[in-house]
Amino acid sequence: MTAPAPGAYGTSTLVRIEVTDLAPAGAAAETAAVRLIALLPAGWRATLRECAAGWATLSLTPPATPAPPAVPPGPGGAAAARAVVDQVLRHPALRGWAQV
């Protein structure tokens, strides 16, 4: 579940990850959240908001780079956060976790 967020740079977006049937036995949401945070691209920030058995919610903030003058920020915000999380979840250390 992703909360709506403006497309402006520097705004945060809530993302949720959940364990799938492909995860190793005993996969912990806390460990997955820490791994996701550690694998974010440079400049991205994340804060763990909620965590329980099988899922975690994080707040992601893109780099604080402003958009060029006279150019709208485009799909920054929520779309960029979802794309980054999808990319990070492809890492073998996060096998069995999916964004919902």
N, C-alpha and C positions, 0 to 999 in steps of 0.2 A: 504494500500500500504506500503510495507516495502522496504527500500533502501538496496541494497546489502552492506554487511559489512564483513570484514575479520573475521575468526573464532578465532582470538586472544582475550585473556582476556583484559579487560579495554577499548575495542573499543566501540563506541556508535552505536546504530541502530535506524533508524527512524521508528516509528510505527504510524498508524493512526487508530483512533476509530471513529465510526459513530453511530448516533442514529438509532434505528429500530422502527418498529411499536409497539413493546412491551414496549417502554419507557413511563413513565408518561407524561401527557400533560405538555408542557413547559420545558422539560428536557434541561438543559443548558450545552453546551460543556465545558464551563469553570469549572462548578461544577464537571462534570464527570472527567475532567483532574486532578483536585485537589484530588478527591477521589482515582483515580488510583494511583497517586503519593504516597498518604498516605498509601495505602494498599500494596505497593511493599515490597518484602522480605528484610530483613536486608542486608545492603551493596549495594543494587541497588540504582542508582541515576537516576533522570529524569529531563528533562528540557522541558517546554512547548515551542514549536517552532511556531505553528500557531493555531489559533482557530477561528471558525466562527459558524454560526447557523447550528447545526447538526453534526459537526465534529471537531476533534482536532488532531494535529500532535505533537508527543512528541519524544524526543531523549532519549533513555534508555541506561544506561551504567551498565554492570554487576559489581559485586565486583572485586576489583583489585587483586584477588588471582591468582598468577601465576600457570601455569600448572606444574605438576611434571616434573623433568628432563627426557628427552628422551621419553616423552609421548606427542603426538600432542594434541593441545587444543580441538580437536573434534568439536562438534556442538555448541561451545560457540557462541558468537556474535549474529548474527541475529536469529538463531534457538532458542537459549536460551531466547532472548528477546521476541520472539513471544510466546513461551511456558509460560513465566511468565505473560505476558499480558493476555493470554487466561485464566490462573488460576485466576488472579485478577478480570477479568470481570465476573466470576461466583459469586462474592460477591453480596448479595441482594442490596447493595447501588448502584450498577452499572447495575441494571436490565434495559434491553432495549438498551444496548450499545454493539457493536460488533467491533472486529478488522477486518480491510479490507486490 
